[in-house]
């Protein structure tokens, strides 16, 4: 599933911010914890998004 196309510039910007928060959460987990503790649930929690949002934005 690919991310949807947005007509609204505000919604497009918000989607970009969400993606950025997910990436930053993943980076910080990889830098701070051993990789064995790296999970989608941990990324979602740190980024303050639902687990399905992570899958939606990045796939499996």
Secondary structure, DSSP 8 states (H G I E B T S, - for coil): ------S-HHHHHHHHHHHHHHHHHHHHHHHHS-GGG--HHHHHHHHTS-HHHHHHHH--
